[in-house]
Amino acid sequence: MYRKFLVALSAAAVLSCGQPQQKQEKETAATGVWDAAKANEWYGKQGWLVGANYITGSAINQLEMWQAETFDTASIDRELALAAGIGMNTMRVFLHDLLYEQDPQGLFDRMETFLQIADKHKVRIMFVLFDSVWDPFPALGKQRDPKPHVHNSGWVQSPGIKVLQDSTQYPRLEKYVTETVKKFANDKRVICWDVWNEPDNPNVSAYGTVELKNKVDYVLPLLKKTFAWARAAAPEQPLTSGVWSGNWAADSTLKPIEKVMIEESDVISFHSYDDSTDVEKRIAQLQRYGKPLICTEYMARPRNSTFESIMPIFKKHHVGAYNWGFIEGKSQTNYPWDTWTKQYTAEPDVWFHDIFRKNGEPYRQQEVDFIKQITKQ
């Protein structure tokens, strides 16, 4: 989803170098984080994970996708069939804390229905619990219509800015995380829990004027708690939170929040919307942890992040691959990030994200043919 373009990174405190390996292993065991041996044993049983970040074409955001009135099983069935048809075996799907607050059992029932449909198509799901990108003022009920020609004009954060600043709401968040993970903790249809998407994203270009200026001060301690809450549910699936910006060349160059994201993740995930050279560099930097790598966001055609240029790199290094965007719809992610600052009046000549048009036809047939070919086992 998310973009160097949107970020004005503040100066980060420089961390000291990593601890000796023996001490790190003892601390890992104490916190319950999977060590490299367990993580690689798990990963070795999965095959090559290839999929997309998925929202139904009929939904503008997570709330509209999952609320009872707009939960669109017909679209889910049709769209996941398209995914399976091109060799995809997994999808990354966003939840929202307000859905649990509104109706926990209803949310779980709809998640079960979604997983049944996904399983029919042999597609396993990575659920995302929290997300710090786009609109910081989520609200239940009917969602607004898309702004014409604007990328992700209605996507919402979870938790929203008001909840993030109100620690009396944290017990509710804890219950959401723990009970959601516990409900599906032993479910083979769920492949992984992504506990928080881009937690420190400041959303500068889209919502910078209303965002928390010291957002990371709230998010960092809550991210640590969220890992602990999810781990308390004892899931058989791994936990992760993907690093997405900054300098990952050494432990000493990581920002404090990136250090937490890597240290608390059972498997290492990351985002990269850049070209093949940068992707190779990012992979090399993260391989030092000795754990499986999963790229949970990539593919922005005008940035030279394409299926043809990036997927062979992921396959060579056995890196899981989830591109952003699947089907043209109300999220409008076929439009680029700069639609927030530049006016568009028509579909871009080169789509930014997404694979299929609304009618199910491929945006580029040769692209779909390539994905089919490279995913053959």
VEXNU-583878 format. One line per 10 residues: number of its first residue (from 0); for each residue x, y, z of N, C-alpha, C, CB. Coordinates in steps of 0.1 Angstrom, whole numbers. Last residue first. Glycine has a CB too. Example, Ala and Ser with C-alpha at 12.3 -4.5 7.8 and 13.67 -1.06 7.14 Angstrom:
VEXNU-583878
1 = 128:-22:71:137:-11:71:129:0:79:141:-6:57; 132:-57:78:123:-45:78:132:-33:78:113:-45:90 .
This chain:
VEXNU-583878
376 = 47:-253:-100:56:-260:-91:63:-271:-99:49:-266:-79; 40:-221:-114:40:-236:-116:50:-243:-107:41:-239:-131; 45:-195:-112:40:-201:-100:38:-216:-102:26:-195:-96; 53:-187:-137:63:-187:-126:58:-194:-114:67:-173:-123; 29:-189:-152:40:-197:-155:50:-198:-143:48:-191:-167; 11:-171:-140:8:-185:-141:20:-194:-143:-2:-187:-153; 26:-147:-145:23:-152:-131:20:-167:-131:12:-144:-124; 25:-146:-173:38:-147:-166:36:-152:-152:45:-134:-166; -2:-143:-177:4:-155:-183:18:-157:-176:6:-153:-198; -5:-118:-166:-12:-129:-160:-6:-142:-165:-27:-129:-163 .
366 = 10:-103:-184:13:-103:-170:7:-115:-163:9:-90:-164; -4:-106:-208:10:-112:-207:15:-112:-193:20:-103:-216; -27:-92:-202:-28:-106:-204:-14:-112:-202:-34:-110:-217; -34:-68:-180:-24:-71:-190:-24:-87:-191:-10:-65:-187; -58:-69:-167:-54:-56:-171:-43:-58:-182:-47:-48:-160; -81:-96:-174:-68:-91:-169:-65:-77:-175:-57:-101:-174; -115:-94:-164:-105:-95:-175:-92:-90:-170:-110:-87:-187; -134:-89:-145:-126:-101:-143:-116:-103:-154:-135:-112:-143; -146:-64:-146:-153:-76:-152:-145:-89:-151:-156:-72:-166; -127:-47:-134:-139:-50:-127:-146:-63:-132:-148:-38:-127 .
356 = -94:-62:-142:-105:-52:-143:-117:-57:-136:-108:-49:-158; -66:-73:-122:-78:-76:-130:-87:-64:-131:-86:-88:-124; -45:-63:-108:-42:-72:-118:-54:-74:-128:-39:-86:-112; -30:-35:-90:-42:-43:-94:-38:-51:-107:-54:-34:-98; -13:-2:-93:-15:-16:-88:-26:-23:-95:-18:-15:-72; -11:16:-116:-2:16:-105:-2:2:-99:-5:26:-95; -14:14:-151:-19:11:-138:-8:11:-128:-28:-1:-138; -7:38:-174:-1:26:-168:-7:25:-154:14:27:-168; -26:58:-179:-22:49:-190:-16:36:-185:-12:57:-199; -52:61:-154:-38:63:-159:-35:53:-170:-28:61:-147 .
346 = -85:72:-161:-76:61:-157:-62:63:-162:-82:48:-162; -89:108:-155:-92:95:-162:-82:85:-157:-90:97:-178; -81:129:-142:-95:130:-147:-99:117:-154:-97:142:-156; -63:140:-114:-64:130:-125:-79:131:-129:-60:116:-121; -42:163:-97:-55:160:-102:-55:150:-114:-62:172:-106; -21:155:-70:-22:159:-84:-35:154:-90:-10:152:-92; -22:145:-45:-16:159:-46:-17:164:-61:-2:159:-42; -33:121:-46:-37:129:-34:-32:143:-36:-31:123:-22; -22:108:-67:-35:114:-69:-40:122:-57:-45:103:-72; 2:96:-61:2:111:-62:-11:117:-66:12:115:-72 .
336 = -2:69:-61:-2:76:-48:-4:91:-50:10:73:-40; -23:60:-90:-11:62:-82:-12:69:-69:0:68:-90; -49:36:-96:-44:50:-96:-32:51:-87:-55:61:-92; -56:12:-88:-49:13:-101:-44:27:-104:-59:8:-112; -69:15:-64:-55:15:-63:-48:12:-77:-50:4:-54; -96:19:-58:-90:26:-69:-75:27:-68:-95:41:-68; -115:8:-41:-102:13:-35:-94:21:-45:-94:1:-30; -135:-1:-57:-137:11:-50:-125:16:-43:-148:9:-40; -115:-16:-83:-127:-15:-75:-127:-2:-68:-128:-26:-65; -96:-42:-98:-101:-28:-99:-114:-26:-92:-102:-24:-114 .
326 = -80:-65:-77:-90:-62:-87:-94:-47:-86:-102:-71:-85; -55:-62:-62:-59:-74:-69:-69:-71:-81:-65:-84:-60; -28:-49:-44:-39:-47:-53:-42:-59:-61:-35:-36:-62; 6:-56:-39:-5:-47:-35:-15:-47:-47:-1:-33:-31; 17:-90:-37:17:-77:-43:5:-69:-38:16:-79:-59; 35:-110:-18:22:-105:-18:22:-91:-25:16:-104:-3; 56:-137:-16:53:-125:-24:38:-122:-24:58:-128:-38; 84:-151:2:70:-150:-1:66:-137:-7:62:-152:12; 114:-161:-13:108:-151:-5:93:-151:-8:114:-137:-8; 134:-177:-25:123:-183:-17:117:-173:-7:128:-196:-10 .
316 = 152:-165:-42:155:-165:-28:145:-171:-19:158:-151:-23; 138:-170:-66:152:-174:-64:156:-175:-50:162:-164:-72; 114:-157:-62:114:-172:-63:128:-177:-61:109:-176:-77; 122:-130:-60:116:-137:-48:116:-152:-50:101:-132:-47; 131:-127:-86:140:-125:-75:135:-132:-62:142:-110:-72; 108:-132:-101:119:-141:-103:129:-140:-91:126:-139:-116; 92:-109:-93:89:-123:-89:100:-132:-91:77:-127:-96; 103:-85:-105:105:-88:-90:102:-103:-87:96:-79:-82; 98:-83:-132:111:-79:-127:114:-84:-113:113:-64:-128; 72:-91:-136:82:-97:-144:96:-94:-138:81:-92:-158 .
306 = 57:-75:-119:57:-89:-116:69:-95:-124:44:-96:-121; 76:-45:-110:66:-53:-118:67:-67:-115:68:-50:-133; 87:-16:-103:84:-28:-95:72:-35:-102:80:-23:-80; 90:7:-117:98:-4:-121:97:-16:-111:112:0:-123; 71:25:-110:83:26:-102:93:14:-106:80:25:-87; 48:19:-124:56:31:-129:70:32:-121:48:43:-127; 39:-5:-109:44:-5:-123:53:7:-127:33:-7:-133; 45:-18:-81:40:-5:-85:46:-2:-99:44:7:-74; 51:-42:-60:44:-40:-73:37:-27:-75:34:-51:-75; 45:-52:-26:54:-48:-37:45:-46:-49:65:-59:-40 .
296 = 42:-65:7:38:-55:-3:49:-52:-13:34:-42:5; 54:-86:20:39:-84:21:34:-73:13:35:-83:36; 77:-108:16:74:-95:11:59:-93:11:81:-91:-3; 93:-128:39:80:-126:32:79:-112:28:68:-132:40; 118:-151:48:114:-137:44:102:-137:36:126:-131:36; 129:-170:76:122:-169:64:118:-154:61:109:-178:64; 160:-161:92:146:-165:92:140:-164:78:139:-157:102; 185:-150:95:184:-164:93:170:-170:93:192:-171:104; 193:-124:96:185:-129:107:183:-144:106:172:-122:109; 204:-117:71:213:-119:83:206:-125:95:220:-106:86 .
286 = 185:-111:53:189:-125:54:198:-128:66:196:-129:41; 182:-84:51:173:-91:60:177:-106:62:159:-90:56; 200:-76:31:201:-70:44:193:-78:55:196:-56:44; 191:-91:9:204:-94:14:206:-88:28:215:-88:5; 166:-78:5:167:-92:8:180:-95:15:164:-101:-4; 175:-52:-3:167:-54:9:167:-69:14:153:-50:6; 189:-58:-27:196:-52:-15:188:-55:-3:199:-37:-18; 168:-67:-43:179:-76:-40:187:-71:-28:189:-77:-52; 153:-43:-44:148:-55:-37:159:-65:-34:137:-62:-47; 170:-26:-58:167:-23:-44:162:-35:-37:157:-11:-43 .
276 = 170:-39:-83:183:-37:-76:180:-34:-61:190:-25:-82; 143:-39:-90:149:-51:-87:162:-50:-80:152:-59:-100; 127:-10:-75:131:-18:-86:139:-30:-81:139:-10:-96; 102:-7:-49:112:-2:-57:117:-13:-67:124:2:-49; 85:-12:-28:79:-8:-41:89:-3:-51:68:2:-38; 85:-34:-2:94:-27:-12:87:-25:-25:107:-35:-14; 83:-46:31:77:-40:20:87:-33:11:66:-29:24; 86:-77:50:90:-63:46:82:-59:34:105:-63:43; 90:-100:77:83:-95:65:88:-81:63:68:-96:67; 103:-129:92:106:-115:88:98:-111:76:121:-113:86 .
266 = 85:-147:117:91:-147:104:93:-132:100:82:-155:93; 81:-137:142:85:-151:141:91:-153:127:73:-161:143; 91:-106:155:85:-113:144:90:-127:143:87:-106:130; 105:-91:173:92:-98:178:86:-106:167:82:-87:182; 126:-80:159:129:-89:171:116:-97:175:134:-81:183; 113:-64:140:121:-76:136:123:-86:147:135:-71:131; 99:-46:155:92:-53:145:100:-66:141:90:-45:132; 120:-34:171:109:-42:177:102:-51:167:98:-33:184; 134:-22:151:141:-32:159:130:-41:166:150:-25:170; 116:-3:142:120:-14:133:127:-25:141:129:-8:122 .
256 = 115:14:164:103:6:161:106:-5:151:92:15:154; 141:25:164:136:17:175:124:8:172:133:25:187; 157:20:132:149:28:141:144:19:153:138:36:134; 188:5:124:174:4:126:168:14:135:170:-10:131; 216:6:125:209:16:117:194:15:117:214:15:102; 224:-15:140:227:-2:145:220:9:137:242:0:145; 219:-37:125:211:-35:136:212:-21:142:214:-45:148; 222:-27:90:227:-33:103:218:-30:114:241:-27:106; 205:-20:69:218:-25:66:225:-32:78:227:-15:61; 181:-7:67:181:-20:74:195:-27:73:171:-30:68 .
246 = 168:23:70:180:17:66:182:4:74:193:26:69; 134:31:58:146:32:67:158:24:61:143:28:80; 104:10:57:112:22:53:125:22:62:104:35:55; 93:-14:65:88:-8:52:96:4:48:74:-5:53; 88:-45:82:95:-32:81:93:-27:66:111:-34:83; 58:-60:92:68:-58:81:74:-45:82:61:-60:68; 54:-84:116:50:-70:113:61:-65:104:49:-61:126; 40:-116:126:50:-107:119:45:-93:119:53:-112:105; 37:-150:139:34:-135:139:45:-127:132:33:-130:154; 27:-182:126:37:-172:130:31:-158:131:49:-172:121 .
236 = 3:-205:141:8:-197:129:18:-186:135:-4:-190:121; -7:-214:164:3:-222:157:9:-215:145:-4:-236:153; -10:-190:191:-13:-195:177:-2:-204:172:-14:-183:168; -15:-182:219:-8:-194:215:-11:-199:201:-11:-205:225; -24:-158:228:-34:-167:223:-28:-180:218:-42:-160:212; -1:-144:234:-8:-150:245:-19:-160:241:-14:-139:254; 5:-133:210:13:-144:214:6:-152:226:27:-141:218; -12:-111:210:-14:-121:200:-7:-134:204:-8:-117:186; -1:-97:232:-15:-101:232:-17:-112:222:-24:-89:229; 25:-92:222:23:-100:235:9:-105:235:26:-91:247 .
226 = 20:-75:200:27:-88:199:25:-97:211:42:-86:197; 8:-54:215:0:-62:205:7:-75:202:-1:-54:192; 29:-44:230:17:-50:237:10:-59:227:8:-39:242; 44:-33:209:50:-43:218:39:-51:225:59:-37:228; 26:-14:199:30:-25:191:36:-36:199:41:-20:181; 25:4:221:13:-4:218:16:-16:208:2:4:212; 50:16:220:46:7:232:34:-1:229:44:16:244; 47:27:193:58:18:197:54:10:209:70:26:200; 25:45:192:24:32:185:35:23:190:26:35:170; 31:68:206:20:60:210:20:46:204:7:67:206 .
216 = 54:77:193:54:76:208:42:68:213:54:90:214; 46:79:167:54:68:171:55:66:186:68:69:165; 32:104:166:25:91:165:33:79:170:22:89:150; 35:131:170:44:122:177:37:108:177:45:127:192; 16:142:154:29:145:151:39:136:158:32:160:154; -12:126:141:-4:128:153:10:131:149:-5:116:163; -28:142:113:-21:131:119:-14:135:132:-11:124:110; -37:163:98:-45:159:110:-39:147:117:-59:155:105; -19:168:78:-24:179:86:-32:175:98:-32:188:77; -15:143:65:-5:148:74:-9:160:82:6:153:65 .
206 = -30:127:48:-36:131:61:-26:138:70:-43:119:68; -13:125:24:-28:123:24:-35:129:37:-31:108:24; 14:130:29:7:136:18:-8:135:18:12:130:5; 19:116:54:22:130:52:13:136:41:36:132:49; 16:93:70:6:97:61:7:112:56:-8:95:67; 35:82:88:29:94:92:19:100:82:40:104:93; 37:49:100:35:57:88:28:70:92:27:49:78; 43:31:120:48:44:122:46:53:110:62:44:126; 32:6:112:27:12:124:31:27:126:32:5:136; 26:-12:88:33:1:88:29:10:100:30:9:75 .
196 = 3:-32:103:8:-27:91:14:-13:92:-3:-28:80; 6:-56:127:4:-42:125:11:-38:112:10:-34:137; 5:-85:127:-1:-78:138:-3:-63:136:7:-80:150; -3:-109:107:4:-97:105:-2:-87:116:4:-90:91; -3:-143:111:-9:-130:116:1:-119:115:-13:-133:131; -8:-169:87:1:-160:94:-8:-149:100:12:-154:85; -26:-187:75:-12:-190:74:-3:-181:83:-8:-188:59; -55:-203:80:-49:-191:83:-34:-194:83:-53:-185:97; -63:-229:76:-66:-220:66:-60:-206:68:-81:-219:64; -58:-242:100:-48:-244:89:-51:-235:77:-49:-259:84 .
186 = -61:-229:131:-68:-231:118:-58:-231:107:-78:-219:116; -55:-223:156:-51:-237:151:-58:-240:138:-55:-247:162; -65:-198:161:-51:-201:164:-46:-214:158:-49:-201:179; -89:-185:158:-84:-192:146:-69:-196:148:-85:-183:134; -94:-175:183:-105:-181:176:-100:-190:164:-115:-171:171; -71:-162:190:-74:-175:197:-85:-182:189:-80:-172:211; -72:-139:175:-62:-149:172:-65:-162:178:-48:-144:178; -95:-127:187:-95:-130:173:-84:-141:169:-92:-117:165; -87:-125:214:-98:-133:211:-99:-137:196:-111:-127:215; -65:-107:212:-64:-120:218:-75:-130:214:-63:-119:233 .
176 = -75:-84:199:-64:-91:193:-64:-106:199:-51:-84:197; -98:-77:215:-99:-79:201:-88:-88:195:-99:-66:193; -85:-73:240:-95:-84:238:-97:-87:223:-109:-80:244; -69:-51:234:-63:-64:238:-73:-76:236:-59:-63:253; -88:-32:229:-79:-36:218:-73:-50:221:-68:-26:215; -99:-30:254:-107:-34:243:-99:-39:232:-116:-22:239; -76:-20:268:-82:-33:272:-91:-39:261:-89:-32:285; -74:6:255:-64:-5:252:-69:-19:257:-51:-2:259; -89:27:263:-94:18:252:-85:6:250:-95:26:239; -74:41:280:-85:34:286:-92:25:276:-96:44:292 .
166 = -56:55:265:-52:42:270:-63:34:277:-40:44:280; -60:72:237:-68:69:249:-64:55:255:-83:70:246; -47:75:213:-44:84:223:-50:81:237:-46:98:219; -60:55:197:-46:54:199:-41:63:211:-38:58:186; -86:66:196:-83:54:204:-68:52:207:-88:41:197; -81:87:178:-87:89:191:-84:78:201:-102:92:190; -71:75:155:-63:84:162:-68:86:177:-62:97:155; -80:39:153:-80:53:149:-73:62:159:-95:58:147; -59:10:152:-70:18:157:-69:32:152:-69:18:173; -66:15:119:-71:7:130:-59:5:139:-77:-6:125 .
156 = -76:38:92:-66:32:102:-73:24:113:-58:43:108; -91:32:60:-91:37:74:-81:30:83:-105:37:80; -97:43:26:-91:33:36:-89:39:50:-77:28:30; -107:60:7:-115:57:19:-110:47:29:-128:52:14; -90:63:-14:-96:75:-8:-104:73:4:-104:82:-18; -70:49:-29:-74:45:-15:-80:57:-8:-61:40:-8; -64:74:-53:-59:61:-47:-63:60:-33:-44:60:-49; -90:89:-71:-80:90:-60:-77:77:-54:-86:100:-49; -110:91:-90:-97:91:-95:-86:92:-84:-94:102:-105; -134:105:-68:-131:101:-82:-116:102:-85:-138:110:-92 .
146 = -136:91:-37:-133:103:-44:-129:99:-58:-122:112:-36; -161:66:-30:-147:70:-33:-147:84:-39:-142:60:-43; -185:73:-3:-182:69:-17:-167:73:-20:-192:76:-27; -182:62:31:-183:72:21:-180:66:7:-174:84:24; -201:36:47:-188:42:43:-190:52:32:-177:32:40; -224:31:73:-222:33:58:-209:41:56:-234:40:52; -206:19:102:-218:23:94:-215:24:80:-223:36:100; -179:33:121:-187:22:117:-199:27:109:-192:14:129; -150:51:112:-163:51:119:-171:40:113:-170:65:117; -117:64:116:-126:54:111:-139:55:119:-120:40:113 .
136 = -96:86:111:-108:87:118:-119:77:113:-114:102:116; -72:86:96:-71:83:111:-84:84:118:-61:92:117; -68:71:65:-77:80:73:-76:76:88:-91:79:68; -35:58:60:-47:65:55:-55:71:66:-55:55:47; -22:33:83:-21:41:71:-35:46:66:-15:32:60; -18:15:103:-16:29:106:-16:38:94:-3:31:114; -36:-13:115:-30:-7:103:-30:8:105:-39:-10:90; -39:-47:128:-39:-32:129:-33:-26:117:-32:-28:142; -41:-73:117:-49:-69:128:-51:-54:129:-44:-75:141; -44:-92:88:-37:-81:94:-46:-75:105:-34:-70:83 .
126 = -40:-127:80:-49:-116:85:-40:-105:91:-59:-121:95; -35:-146:53:-27:-138:63:-36:-127:67:-13:-133:57; -49:-176:41:-51:-162:45:-41:-157:55:-65:-159:49; -49:-197:12:-47:-195:26:-46:-180:29:-35:-203:32; -68:-212:-12:-61:-200:-9:-61:-198:6:-68:-188:-16; -84:-232:-24:-70:-235:-20:-62:-223:-18:-64:-245:-30; -110:-226:-28:-101:-222:-39:-86:-225:-35:-103:-208:-43; -120:-233:-4:-126:-240:-16:-116:-237:-28:-140:-234:-19; -108:-215:12:-103:-229:13:-108:-237:0:-108:-236:26; -123:-192:7:-109:-192:4:-104:-207:3:-101:-185:14 .
116 = -147:-200:18:-146:-197:4:-132:-198:-1:-152:-183:1; -140:-203:45:-145:-215:38:-144:-212:23:-160:-217:42; -131:-178:51:-121:-188:51:-127:-201:44:-117:-192:65; -156:-164:50:-146:-160:41:-135:-172:40:-139:-148:46; -169:-177:72:-174:-178:58:-164:-175:48:-187:-169:57; -152:-169:93:-154:-183:90:-159:-185:76:-163:-190:100; -157:-141:92:-143:-146:89:-144:-161:86:-134:-144:101; -184:-142:99:-180:-138:86:-166:-142:82:-182:-122:84; -181:-151:126:-189:-158:116:-185:-155:102:-204:-156:119; -166:-130:136:-160:-143:136:-168:-152:126:-160:-150:150 .
106 = -184:-109:135:-172:-108:127:-166:-122:126:-162:-99:135; -204:-119:152:-207:-116:138:-195:-116:129:-215:-103:136; -191:-119:176:-195:-132:170:-198:-130:155:-207:-137:177; -186:-90:179:-175:-100:179:-179:-113:172:-170:-104:193; -196:-62:169:-202:-75:169:-192:-86:168:-213:-77:158; -181:-38:175:-195:-38:170:-202:-51:173:-196:-34:156; -156:-46:181:-163:-39:191:-178:-39:188:-158:-24:192; -148:-58:157:-149:-66:169:-158:-59:179:-136:-70:175; -148:-36:141:-157:-47:137:-159:-56:149:-151:-55:126; -128:-20:152:-142:-16:154:-152:-27:150:-145:-3:146 .
96 = -104:-32:143:-108:-34:157:-123:-30:159:-100:-25:166; -104:-50:113:-104:-37:120:-110:-39:134:-113:-28:112; -83:-67:88:-94:-66:97:-95:-52:103:-93:-77:108; -71:-74:55:-71:-65:67:-84:-66:74:-69:-51:62; -52:-100:41:-65:-94:43:-66:-87:56:-76:-105:42; -34:-116:16:-33:-108:28:-45:-99:30:-19:-99:28; -37:-149:3:-40:-135:3:-38:-129:16:-55:-134:-2; -24:-177:-17:-26:-170:-4:-30:-156:-7:-13:-170:4; -18:-187:-41:-22:-197:-31:-25:-190:-17:-12:-207:-29; -21:-182:-76:-20:-177:-63:-25:-186:-52:-27:-163:-62 .
86 = -25:-191:-102:-15:-197:-94:-13:-192:-80:-2:-197:-102; -47:-181:-115:-34:-176:-120:-22:-181:-111:-33:-161:-121; -68:-192:-102:-67:-195:-116:-53:-190:-122:-78:-188:-124; -68:-180:-77:-64:-194:-78:-61:-198:-93:-75:-204:-73; -79:-155:-85:-66:-156:-79:-60:-170:-80:-66:-152:-64; -104:-162:-94:-95:-156:-103:-81:-157:-98:-98:-141:-105; -115:-171:-70:-114:-180:-81:-104:-175:-91:-127:-183:-88; -116:-147:-56:-106:-157:-52:-105:-168:-62:-110:-163:-38; -137:-135:-71:-124:-130:-71:-113:-139:-66:-123:-117:-63; -160:-151:-65:-155:-149:-79:-141:-144:-80:-165:-138:-86 .
76 = -161:-150:-37:-160:-163:-44:-154:-161:-58:-173:-170:-45; -163:-123:-33:-152:-130:-27:-150:-143:-35:-155:-133:-12; -188:-117:-46:-175:-111:-51:-163:-119:-46:-174:-97:-47; -205:-132:-29:-204:-135:-43:-191:-129:-49:-216:-129:-50; -202:-120:-4:-196:-134:-6:-196:-137:-21:-205:-144:1; -197:-92:10:-201:-96:-4:-195:-110:-8:-196:-85:-14; -210:-73:34:-201:-85:32:-206:-92:20:-202:-94:45; -226:-52:40:-218:-51:28:-209:-63:26:-211:-38:28; -238:-57:64:-246:-52:54:-239:-52:40:-251:-38:57; -217:-66:82:-227:-75:77:-235:-70:65:-237:-77:88 .
66 = -184:-55:73:-197:-53:79:-208:-61:73:-200:-38:79; -162:-60:56:-165:-70:66:-178:-67:73:-155:-70:76; -158:-40:37:-156:-54:33:-163:-63:43:-141:-57:32; -161:-17:52:-172:-20:41:-170:-35:37:-171:-11:29; -138:-18:67:-151:-18:73:-162:-23:63:-155:-5:79; -117:-17:49:-119:-29:57:-133:-30:63:-108:-29:68; -130:0:19:-121:-2:30:-124:-14:38:-121:11:40; -147:-1:-2:-137:10:-2:-127:8:9:-144:23:-1; -158:-30:-21:-155:-23:-8:-145:-13:-9:-151:-34:3; -159:-45:-44:-171:-37:-40:-170:-29:-27:-183:-47:-38 .
56 = -137:-59:-46:-138:-48:-55:-150:-39:-51:-140:-52:-69; -123:-69:-15:-133:-70:-25:-134:-58:-34:-147:-74:-19; -89:-69:-11:-101:-64:-6:-111:-65:-18:-100:-49:-2; -56:-82:-5:-70:-84:-11:-80:-76:-3:-73:-98:-12; -25:-85:-17:-33:-78:-7:-47:-77:-13:-26:-64:-3; -18:-118:-31:-20:-103:-32:-26:-98:-19:-29:-100:-44; 7:-144:-35:-7:-139:-35:-7:-124:-36:-13:-143:-22; 26:-172:-28:23:-161:-38:9:-157:-37:27:-166:-52; 49:-191:-12:37:-183:-10:36:-171:-20:37:-177:5; 61:-222:-20:63:-207:-23:50:-200:-21:69:-205:-37 .
46 = 57:-243:9:58:-241:-5:60:-226:-7:45:-245:-13; 56:-249:37:45:-240:31:46:-240:15:47:-227:36; 75:-262:51:63:-269:48:53:-262:40:57:-274:61; 95:-243:56:98:-254:47:86:-262:43:108:-263:53; 84:-228:76:84:-223:63:87:-234:52:94:-212:61; 88:-244:99:75:-241:95:75:-237:80:69:-229:103; 116:-244:99:109:-257:98:95:-255:93:109:-264:112; 121:-217:102:125:-223:89:118:-237:88:140:-225:88; 112:-213:128:106:-206:117:109:-212:104:112:-191:117; 129:-231:143:114:-233:142:108:-226:131:108:-229:156 .
36 = 154:-218:138:151:-232:134:136:-235:133:158:-241:145; 151:-192:147:153:-194:133:150:-209:129:167:-191:129; 125:-192:172:138:-190:168:139:-194:153:148:-199:176; 96:-172:179:102:-184:173:116:-182:170:94:-188:160; 91:-158:211:93:-156:197:100:-168:191:102:-143:194; 90:-161:238:82:-169:230:83:-167:215:68:-168:234; 108:-148:255:96:-140:250:86:-149:242:101:-129:242; 127:-167:260:120:-162:271:107:-155:266:128:-152:279; 139:-172:235:132:-183:242:123:-177:253:142:-193:247; 151:-147:231:140:-151:222:132:-162:228:147:-157:209 .
26 = 170:-146:251:159:-137:252:147:-141:243:164:-123:248; 187:-167:242:180:-168:255:168:-159:256:190:-165:266; 195:-155:217:187:-168:217:180:-170:231:197:-180:215; 210:-133:226:198:-131:218:189:-144:218:202:-128:204; 231:-146:239:222:-138:247:209:-136:239:228:-125:251; 243:-157:217:238:-166:228:228:-158:236:250:-170:236; 251:-135:200:241:-145:196:235:-153:207:247:-154:186; 253:-103:216:259:-116:212:248:-126:209:268:-121:223; 232:-77:203:238:-84:214:245:-97:208:228:-88:224; 239:-51:178:232:-62:184:240:-69:194:228:-72:173 .
16 = 248:-16:186:249:-29:178:242:-40:185:264:-33:175; 224:9:194:237:2:195:237:-11:188:240:0:210; 207:31:172:207:21:182:221:15:183:197:10:179; 199:65:168:208:53:163:209:44:175:222:58:158; 168:79:162:179:76:172:186:64:167:174:74:186; 161:96:132:159:85:141:171:83:150:156:72:134; 143:123:118:156:117:122:154:107:132:166:128:127; 114:114:99:121:122:109:134:115:112:113:125:122; 103:111:66:109:105:78:117:115:86:119:93:73; 76:115:52:87:124:55:93:119:68:82:139:56 .
6 = 59:95:28:66:96:41:76:107:42:72:82:44; 48:89:4:40:95:14:47:99:27:29:85:18; 69:77:-11:64:90:-15:56:97:-4:55:88:-27; 71:52:-1:81:62:3:76:76:0:95:60:-4; 41:38:7:49:45:-2:59:54:4:40:53:-11; 20:11:6:25:23:12:38:27:7:24:22:26; 8:-12:0:0:0:0:8:12:0:-9:0:12 .
